[in-house]
């Protein structure tokens, strides 16, 4: 049983995959409560499927890019569970998951496309894909105007910045069910469970005070 979850965007999404299909899933969109929502969502998904944590054989987690705090919640949870249960954990770029969702939905019309998510600070995390969903550029963080395009754009970023991305399509947020299927089918590059921050966290450690002579 493969447990998958992603907290790299505003969504906290969890799914359980039995190797053939998704057997239980949960998604809540709340940008400020990742830490509160993830553990109960995992418990609910396991309970719905009638299994316990010890039945899990692998984990999958979205590694971003995403804001520091939310992304950290998912990565720390994945690494902790993997250590406790002694199971492997596979990371996947969250933008790749959105690209796979868009392809599964037939949203991109067989054309090259971009995926763009909200990076805050009036920026987007983005990556470029060919018509088959192979990532050709990114992930990077940029001002929307710097990557403006007439191509289809998947993700929340397209809705936030319509002047730069006038052709929004496909899902707004990642789906852990697709993340699980991507890992089960090895449809994207599998990564170590390390965060793709792309820029420094908002919170910075205080500088040491200067010595008074």
Long-range contacts (C-beta under 8 A, 24 or more apart in sequence): 1-49, 1-51, 1-55, 1-56, 1-57, 1-58, 2-56, 2-57, 2-58, 2-59, 2-60, 2-180, 2-183, 2-184, 3-42, 3-45, 3-46, 3-56, 3-58, 3-59, 3-60, 3-81, 3-180, 4-59, 4-60, 4-61, 4-176, 4-177, 4-179, 4-180, 4-183, 5-38, 5-41, 5-42, 5-60, 5-61, 5-62, 5-74, 5-77, 5-78, 5-176, 5-179, 6-61, 6-62, 6-74, 6-94, 6-97, 6-174, 6-176, 6-179, 7-34, 7-38, 7-62, 7-66, 7-70, 7-71, 7-73, 7-74, 8-62, 8-63, 8-64, 8-65, 8-66, 8-67, 8-70, 8-71, 8-74, 8-94, 8-117, 8-174, 9-66, 9-70, 9-94, 9-117, 9-118, 9-156, 9-173, 9-174, 10-70, 10-118, 10-156, 10-173, 11-173, 11-174, 12-37, 12-38, 12-41, 13-173, 13-174, 13-175, 13-176, 13-179, 14-38, 14-41, 14-42, 14-44, 14-45, 14-176, 15-45, 15-175, 15-176, 15-177, 15-179, 15-180, 16-45, 16-46, 16-49, 16-51, 16-180, 17-177, 17-180, 17-181, 17-184, 19-184, 22-177, 22-180, 22-181, 23-49, 24-48, 24-49, 25-175, 25-176, 25-177, 27-173, 27-175, 27-176, 29-173, 31-70, 34-69, 34-70, 34-73, 34-74, 35-69, 35-73, 38-73, 38-74, 38-77, 39-77, 42-77, 53-81, 53-84, 53-85, 54-85, 56-81, 56-85, 56-87, 57-87, 58-87, 58-88, 58-89, 58-90, 58-183, 59-87, 59-88, 59-89, 59-90, 60-89, 60-90, 60-91, 60-92, 60-176, 60-179, 60-180, 60-182, 60-183, 61-89, 61-90, 61-91, 61-92, 61-179, 61-193, 62-91, 62-92, 62-93, 62-94, 62-97, 62-174, 62-176, 62-179, 63-91, 63-92, 63-93, 63-94, 63-191, 63-193, 63-194, 63-195, 63-196, 64-93, 64-94, 64-125, 64-139, 64-195, 64-196, 64-197, 64-198, 65-93, 65-94, 65-95, 65-117, 65-119, 65-125, 65-139, 65-141, 65-196, 65-197, 65-198, 66-94, 66-117, 66-125, 66-195, 66-196, 66-197, 67-119, 67-120, 67-202, 68-195, 68-197, 68-201, 68-202, 68-203, 69-201, 71-195, 71-196, 71-197, 72-195, 75-193, 75-194, 75-195, 78-193, 79-193, 82-193, 89-193, 90-183, 90-190, 90-191, 90-193, 91-190, 91-191, 91-192, 91-193, 91-194, 92-179, 92-182, 92-183, 92-188, 92-189, 92-190, 92-191, 93-127, 93-135, 93-139, 93-188, 93-189, 93-191, 93-196, 94-174, 94-196, 95-125, 95-126, 95-127, 95-135, 95-138, 95-139, 95-155, 96-127, 96-135, 96-182, 96-188, 96-189, 97-174, 97-175, 97-178, 97-179, 97-182, 97-188, 98-154, 98-155, 98-170, 98-171, 98-173, 98-174, 99-127, 99-129, 99-133, 99-135, 99-154, 99-188, 100-133, 100-178, 100-181, 100-182, 100-187, 100-188, 101-154, 101-170, 101-171, 101-174, 101-175, 101-178, 102-133, 102-152, 102-154, 102-169, 102-170, 102-171, 103-132, 103-133, 104-178, 105-170, 105-171, 107-152, 107-154, 107-169, 107-170, 107-171, 108-152, 108-154, 108-169, 108-170, 109-152, 111-151, 111-152, 112-136, 112-151, 113-151, 113-152, 113-153, 113-154, 113-169, 114-147, 114-149, 114-151, 114-152, 114-153, 114-154, 114-165, 115-153, 115-154, 115-155, 116-144, 116-147, 116-153, 116-154, 116-155, 116-156, 116-157, 116-158, 116-161, 116-165, 117-155, 117-156, 117-157, 118-156, 118-157, 118-160, 119-157, 119-198, 124-157, 124-160, 124-161, 125-157, 125-198, 126-157, 135-188, 135-189, 139-196, 139-198, 140-198, 141-198, 141-199
